[in-house]
Amino acid sequence: MTQNKKKLSGVFAPVVTPFSSDEIALDDLRFNLRKLSETDLAGYLALGSNGEFRSLSDKEQIQVLEVFAEEKGNKVVMVGTGCESTRQTIEKSKLALEMGFDYVSVLTPSYFARQINGATLQCFYERIADSIDIPVLLYNAPGFTGGTEIPLKTILELSRHPNIVGMKDSSPAGPLRLLAHLDPAEEFHILAGSANFFYPSLHLGAAGGVLSLTNALPDPCCDIYRLFTQNKYDDAKELSFRLARLNQAVSSSWGVAGVKVAMDITGFKGGQPRHPLQGLTAQAAEQIRLAIINERFISA
């Protein structure tokens, strides 16, 4: 097992950015990270989609990363550095290296979507990977990029690059499709981006998952991976179904606002999303609380 394989195995939290009156609540972020550090999570994704990175200024992103650097401990930290330009992505990736983080996770550019094809994305990722000394993870999330995603052929080409070590795939069937085509001999590690397909992805060879529900329920998410590695497939499948149903009621239905409500219910500090995103009504929050109870993750 290579060092990359070891570090990229398990469950990772795409950590949210807490806000108070639309200002970053760094103390709440620190509270959440310290609470998460007591779990079996392999690590964190900083400045990902759940971190509302598009809603943060450059200065605010650095403030968030400073808290992660202070609270990193023995956890692996991936940093979202994807920008619309290759140049800016490289600059942010170099900053992540200087701050002592382990990987950069690079979301596809998408503003000029009609010009973003496989050849353009291959050039984008290769130039970044050639220019930095921190390992690169591709990030495929068409739900956040207006449908822009990395074609399968391009992923397979990029998987051979020595500094592109894996991929977080949040597309509905992406990990399952991709894992069927990857050469098992290649050291390219797939992380499933949703509880909806985390468990079947493990059976096809995924190294782990980056799951939004870990912000609120890290232990059950880690339990799926633990049960799978212990060959307790029936127990893992039953838990997976419960988490997938809850994921539909939380993240899939309400996005980051729903994740934050679930966090408040389970003892973390979620709070409100940043404007223009809207917080949930009391009725919607109650629906989430009942869903968590119905799946037996908290008591009534």
Legacy VTK file of the C-alpha trace (Angstrom):
# vtk DataFile Version 3.0
C-alpha trace
ASCII
DATASET POLYDATA
POINTS 300 float
0.000 0.000 0.000
1.468 3.347 -1.001
1.472 6.386 1.248
-1.128 8.054 -0.997
-3.364 5.007 -0.778
-3.118 4.966 2.991
-3.832 8.677 3.327
-6.716 8.629 0.864
-8.563 5.711 2.433
-11.609 6.165 4.618
-14.207 8.834 5.214
-13.638 12.577 4.881
-15.820 15.490 5.958
-16.458 18.340 3.495
-16.494 20.802 6.371
-19.051 23.612 6.362
-18.228 27.255 7.007
-20.344 28.567 9.905
-21.703 32.123 9.749
-23.176 34.489 12.318
-25.120 37.465 10.942
-23.543 36.653 7.563
-20.001 36.952 8.990
-17.654 33.963 9.250
-17.857 32.403 12.718
-14.292 31.142 13.065
-14.803 30.045 16.678
-17.711 27.851 15.567
-15.523 26.361 12.826
-12.858 25.608 15.417
-15.478 24.003 17.677
-16.668 21.757 14.849
-13.148 20.703 13.873
-12.255 19.817 17.453
-15.418 17.751 17.750
-14.738 16.039 14.414
-11.139 15.337 15.460
-12.450 12.947 18.116
-13.978 10.674 15.469
-12.530 8.068 13.106
-12.684 10.412 10.121
-9.606 10.140 7.921
-9.639 13.867 7.318
-11.355 16.915 5.928
-12.063 18.792 2.717
-11.629 22.512 3.351
-13.234 25.093 1.047
-15.414 22.588 -0.753
-18.989 23.028 -1.897
-20.355 22.486 1.620
-17.832 25.076 2.773
-19.591 27.636 0.535
-16.195 28.595 -0.887
-17.736 30.567 -3.764
-19.313 32.866 -1.176
-16.005 33.660 0.559
-13.546 36.393 -0.347
-9.872 35.483 -0.805
-9.140 36.967 2.621
-11.919 34.930 4.208
-10.689 31.739 2.539
-7.264 32.280 4.073
-8.859 32.877 7.498
-10.698 29.573 7.176
-7.511 27.766 6.149
-5.630 29.219 9.099
-8.122 27.553 11.447
-7.726 24.250 9.586
-3.925 24.546 9.846
-4.171 25.107 13.595
-6.662 22.279 14.156
-5.367 19.774 11.581
-3.830 17.397 14.110
-3.268 13.987 12.520
-6.078 14.351 9.987
-5.492 14.553 6.242
-6.649 17.872 4.787
-7.595 18.451 1.156
-8.115 22.060 0.102
-10.465 23.170 -2.642
-8.419 25.445 -4.891
-10.304 25.303 -8.188
-10.797 28.677 -9.917
-11.917 29.696 -13.373
-8.340 30.414 -14.469
-5.434 27.995 -14.462
-3.126 30.715 -13.145
-5.257 31.499 -10.096
-5.749 27.811 -9.342
-1.975 27.302 -9.340
-1.480 30.275 -7.006
-4.049 28.996 -4.524
-2.630 25.489 -4.712
0.858 26.783 -3.888
-0.610 28.592 -0.884
-2.210 25.342 0.300
1.202 23.669 0.137
2.856 26.530 2.031
0.248 26.189 4.781
1.091 22.515 5.247
-1.926 20.789 3.732
-1.846 17.385 2.052
-3.795 17.628 -1.217
-5.589 20.118 -3.410
-9.024 19.305 -4.790
-9.596 21.101 -8.093
-13.146 21.667 -9.293
-13.716 22.017 -13.030
-13.961 25.575 -14.400
-17.440 26.121 -15.789
-18.252 29.764 -16.543
-17.429 29.413 -20.251
-19.129 26.034 -20.324
-19.481 25.785 -24.111
-15.693 25.975 -24.487
-14.904 23.590 -21.608
-14.451 20.242 -23.343
-12.293 17.233 -22.582
-9.188 18.616 -24.293
-9.475 21.915 -22.427
-9.899 20.171 -19.086
-6.971 17.853 -19.752
-4.745 20.843 -20.492
-6.094 22.644 -17.390
-5.361 19.813 -14.995
-2.027 18.835 -16.513
-0.684 22.382 -16.351
-1.732 22.664 -12.713
-0.244 19.296 -11.769
3.003 20.123 -13.572
3.316 23.470 -11.753
2.886 22.496 -8.103
4.476 20.170 -5.571
1.276 19.140 -3.805
-0.755 16.145 -5.076
-3.864 16.941 -7.098
-7.344 15.457 -6.799
-9.785 15.999 -9.629
-13.209 17.167 -8.471
-16.171 16.225 -10.630
-19.414 17.873 -9.471
-21.755 18.705 -12.379
-24.500 19.637 -9.926
-22.421 22.654 -8.889
-20.946 23.539 -12.280
-24.032 23.841 -14.436
-23.512 20.365 -15.835
-19.819 20.703 -16.681
-18.004 17.456 -15.921
-14.817 15.671 -16.846
-15.370 13.142 -19.657
-14.468 9.547 -18.836
-11.753 9.431 -21.505
-10.135 12.557 -20.047
-10.201 11.133 -16.518
-8.467 7.978 -17.710
-5.786 10.065 -19.429
-5.272 12.248 -16.359
-5.126 9.224 -14.051
-1.707 8.417 -15.552
-0.202 11.747 -14.507
2.228 11.209 -11.595
0.933 14.196 -9.622
-2.785 13.547 -10.165
-3.490 10.932 -7.525
-7.249 10.631 -7.369
-10.659 12.139 -7.731
-13.702 13.138 -5.735
-16.710 12.283 -7.882
-20.103 13.699 -6.908
-21.882 12.937 -10.174
-24.849 10.567 -9.724
-23.318 7.514 -11.427
-19.775 8.805 -11.800
-17.834 6.631 -9.348
-19.602 3.454 -10.424
-18.996 4.187 -14.099
-15.398 5.254 -13.565
-14.363 2.374 -11.321
-15.455 -0.093 -13.969
-12.907 1.360 -16.413
-9.899 2.085 -14.208
-6.889 -0.182 -14.249
-6.629 -1.590 -10.694
-2.839 -1.486 -11.000
-2.866 2.304 -11.253
-2.498 4.294 -8.050
-5.523 6.486 -8.713
-7.943 6.723 -5.819
-11.667 7.397 -6.191
-13.595 9.076 -3.384
-17.378 8.845 -3.648
-19.004 12.240 -3.161
-22.348 11.169 -1.719
-23.821 8.795 0.848
-26.252 7.766 -1.892
-23.596 5.677 -3.648
-20.781 5.423 -1.096
-21.340 1.783 -0.161
-21.642 0.325 -3.705
-18.598 2.393 -4.701
-16.549 0.656 -2.006
-17.445 -2.715 -3.518
-16.120 -1.562 -6.886
-12.834 -0.367 -5.432
-13.367 3.192 -4.191
-10.815 4.241 -1.584
-13.354 6.111 0.514
-15.867 8.923 0.479
-16.320 12.646 1.063
-19.816 12.768 2.531
-21.794 15.861 3.518
-23.576 14.005 6.326
-20.271 13.585 8.156
-20.683 17.185 9.312
-23.625 16.090 11.445
-23.201 12.306 11.807
-19.532 11.420 11.415
-19.649 8.176 13.393
-22.298 6.337 11.324
-20.547 7.401 8.114
-17.259 6.011 9.420
-19.058 2.865 10.562
-20.008 2.003 6.969
-16.363 2.024 5.953
-15.310 0.090 9.066
-17.970 -2.587 8.561
-17.036 -2.900 4.904
-13.343 -3.423 5.710
-14.372 -6.074 8.258
-16.409 -7.905 5.581
-19.612 -7.295 7.557
-21.494 -6.519 4.381
-25.045 -7.045 5.625
-24.554 -4.618 8.494
-22.795 -2.124 6.214
-25.599 -2.317 3.647
-28.334 -1.804 6.237
-26.543 1.250 7.648
-25.903 2.529 4.134
-29.613 2.413 3.277
-30.446 4.406 6.410
-27.838 7.051 5.664
-28.831 7.273 2.005
-32.479 7.831 2.955
-31.417 10.514 5.426
-29.143 12.088 2.842
-32.139 12.441 0.528
-34.023 14.236 3.298
-31.122 16.532 4.196
-28.448 17.311 1.628
-30.247 16.229 -1.541
-33.408 18.137 -0.606
-32.015 21.233 1.074
-28.322 21.494 0.227
-25.911 23.087 2.658
-28.769 24.734 4.587
-30.144 21.281 5.385
-26.711 20.004 6.414
-26.342 22.943 8.787
-29.739 22.278 10.365
-28.783 18.628 10.881
-25.553 19.790 12.528
-27.442 22.003 14.960
-29.660 19.045 15.838
-26.736 16.694 16.525
-24.624 19.043 18.641
-22.442 20.804 16.091
-22.548 24.483 15.143
-24.124 24.755 11.725
-26.079 27.978 11.747
-27.285 29.724 8.624
-25.882 29.604 5.090
-24.487 32.827 3.652
-26.836 35.106 1.764
-28.289 34.795 -0.849
-28.792 31.173 0.282
-31.732 30.992 2.647
-32.022 29.166 5.923
-34.736 26.595 6.438
-38.153 27.289 7.905
-38.996 25.850 11.309
-41.260 23.338 9.567
-38.458 22.114 7.265
-36.030 21.910 10.189
-38.541 19.796 12.085
-38.832 17.464 9.092
-35.074 16.936 9.209
-35.158 16.295 12.955
-37.883 13.683 12.473
-35.949 12.065 9.621
-32.880 11.704 11.848
-35.060 10.176 14.569
-36.801 7.842 12.131
-33.458 6.473 10.938
-32.477 5.900 14.596
-29.480 8.223 14.707
-30.883 10.223 17.617
-33.655 9.517 20.099
-36.930 11.400 20.156
LINES 1 301
300 0 1 2 3 4 5 6 7 8 9 10 11 12 13 14 15 16 17 18 19 20 21 22 23 24 25 26 27 28 29 30 31 32 33 34 35 36 37 38 39 40 41 42 43 44 45 46 47 48 49 50 51 52 53 54 55 56 57 58 59 60 61 62 63 64 65 66 67 68 69 70 71 72 73 74 75 76 77 78 79 80 81 82 83 84 85 86 87 88 89 90 91 92 93 94 95 96 97 98 99 100 101 102 103 104 105 106 107 108 109 110 111 112 113 114 115 116 117 118 119 120 121 122 123 124 125 126 127 128 129 130 131 132 133 134 135 136 137 138 139 140 141 142 143 144 145 146 147 148 149 150 151 152 153 154 155 156 157 158 159 160 161 162 163 164 165 166 167 168 169 170 171 172 173 174 175 176 177 178 179 180 181 182 183 184 185 186 187 188 189 190 191 192 193 194 195 196 197 198 199 200 201 202 203 204 205 206 207 208 209 210 211 212 213 214 215 216 217 218 219 220 221 222 223 224 225 226 227 228 229 230 231 232 233 234 235 236 237 238 239 240 241 242 243 244 245 246 247 248 249 250 251 252 253 254 255 256 257 258 259 260 261 262 263 264 265 266 267 268 269 270 271 272 273 274 275 276 277 278 279 280 281 282 283 284 285 286 287 288 289 290 291 292 293 294 295 296 297 298 299
